[in-house]
């Protein structure tokens, strides 16, 4: 893996946030595209030396599916945006 794990995890969170935004706007094509990017990003984490980060990525995608099914995407987006601010400060 050429890039840092933080880079890929940060991209994964961004992909999920884009998926949330697309879903909230009712743009199913953009949602599917962003979700596909998220899974592609997750694949980079799978091959890394930090399996716990890959597992966190899986949990993040499960949270997305759960929030979408329950209609709580707005709350998830707010939580992830807050987490990204903290992540960027590291």
FENVEN-V12628 format. One record per backbone hydrogen bond with DSSP energy under -0.5 kcal/mol. NH is the residue of the N-H (numbers start at 0). CO is the residue of the C=O. If there is no record, write none. Layout:
# FENVEN-V12628
NH|CO, NH|CO
This chain:
# FENVEN-V12628
7|3, 8|4, 9|5, 10|6, 11|7, 12|8, 13|9, 14|10, 15|11, 16|12, 17|13, 18|14, 19|15, 20|16, 21|17, 22|18, 23|19, 24|20, 25|22, 26|21, 27|25, 30|26, 31|27, 32|28, 33|29, 34|30, 35|31, 36|32, 37|33, 38|34, 39|35, 40|36, 41|37, 42|38, 43|39, 43|40, 44|40, 45|41, 46|42, 47|44, 52|49, 53|49, 54|50, 55|51, 56|52, 57|53, 58|54, 59|55, 60|56, 61|57, 62|58, 63|59, 64|60, 65|61, 66|62, 67|63, 68|64, 69|65, 70|66, 71|66, 75|71, 76|72, 77|73, 78|74, 79|75, 80|76, 81|77, 82|78, 83|79, 84|80, 85|81, 86|82, 87|83, 88|84, 89|85, 89|86
